[in-house]
Amino acid sequence: MRDYGLRFALIIIVITGYFFILRPARGVINERIFHPAAETVVSQHPELNFKGDGNSVTNHILISQGNQLDEIYFTVPFGLHFLLSLTGLLAIQAKSRYFYILILIQFATGALSLLFFMMTNLIGLQMISLTDFLIRYMNPLCSLGLVPLAFTLKKQAADERRT
């Protein structure tokens, strides 16, 4: 019973730390890195419009092509999917390597999305689609998928020890 109480306390500490430390840090990262990158790319493409401010962590890029209007999200990593995955890994008592993998996933998707977004000026609007794909699909899939993977492998290892 004490083990569950410690895990619960650790999860509460992580959630509190997220809202008081990581979330404001994400705002600063957006203000200093992602927001200027978005303004630079949008300034060179007349079909793009930029919605966002430096205080939030999500930038919205609107692409208008004819009568069609698409919205691309350009966000800072270590958001909600990171928090959910982190609390899930804590809840199942995953090995430390999964926490490192989660952090690596966040850094990799953040860096690649920023790189692809900045390459829009060199290559074209197709790179914005890759940015959107990374942020909208790959980051959540890899982050949230890590929890059931860690749980399954932990359960498999426990079953193998029993036999």
HELIX and SHEET records of a PDB file:
HELIX    1   1 ARG A    2  GLY A   17  1                                  16    
HELIX    2   2 TYR A   18  LEU A   22  3                                   5    
HELIX    3   3 ARG A   23  ILE A   29  1                                   7    
HELIX    4   4 ASN A   30  PHE A   34  3                                   5    
HELIX    5   5 HIS A   35  SER A   43  1                                   9    
HELIX    6   6 LEU A   80  ALA A   91  1                                  12    
HELIX    7   7 SER A   96  MET A  118  1                                  23    
HELIX    8   8 MET A  119  ASN A  121  5                                   3    
HELIX    9   9 GLN A  126  PHE A  133  1                                   8    
HELIX   10  10 LEU A  134  MET A  138  3                                   5    
HELIX   11  11 ASN A  139  ARG A  162  1                                  24    
SHEET    1   A 3 LEU A  48  LYS A  51  0                                        
SHEET    2   A 3 THR A  58  GLN A  65 -1                                        
SHEET    3   A 3 GLN A  68  THR A  75 -1                                        
END                                                                             
